[in-house]
Amino acid sequence: MSAINRFHEVANDALVMISDHLPPDAKLTLVIYIPGNPEQDILFKGPGVDADEVVNTLRRRGGLSLDGDNAFKRGICDVIVGALAGGKQNNNPPPAEHWGQRFWDIGRAEGALQEELVSSLKKTVADLFYQVEAKHGPKAAAEYPSIAEAKALIAKLQA
């Protein structure tokens, strides 16, 4: 019997002995890891163990928190920001059934609203330009401060 198999047998026997002394509704999980060697990680989960509850217990008792910095959370935030940006630009949607779809949809809704506002602003500025031009001449309309400001904003939003 290999050392790994012997270890598994001893660990399993120990878990059985420990579980005999636990309250009836308690769940038992054993995790053994070697830093830098994830392929050698060992996980023993008792019957009915909910992985989310194990992670929540580690957060509460093991010092894990949402405030801590780790690559996993940074990666998730990057996906969320990317989905929001992709949605706003109406490109690169996530795969079907992907959890990032709702963030893409939020970005798309914001992008659609911005497009609608820009379209409305363009029409309003054009109407104002022609009204000022008719009343004061083309030079006055071109130099009208609110028209110039609105045209600059439109150009910025369309960039």
Summary of the structure (lengths in Angstrom):
residues: 159
radius of gyration: 30.3
end to end distance: 67.9
largest distance: 98.1
contacts: 353
relative contact order: 0.06
helix: 67%
strand: 5%
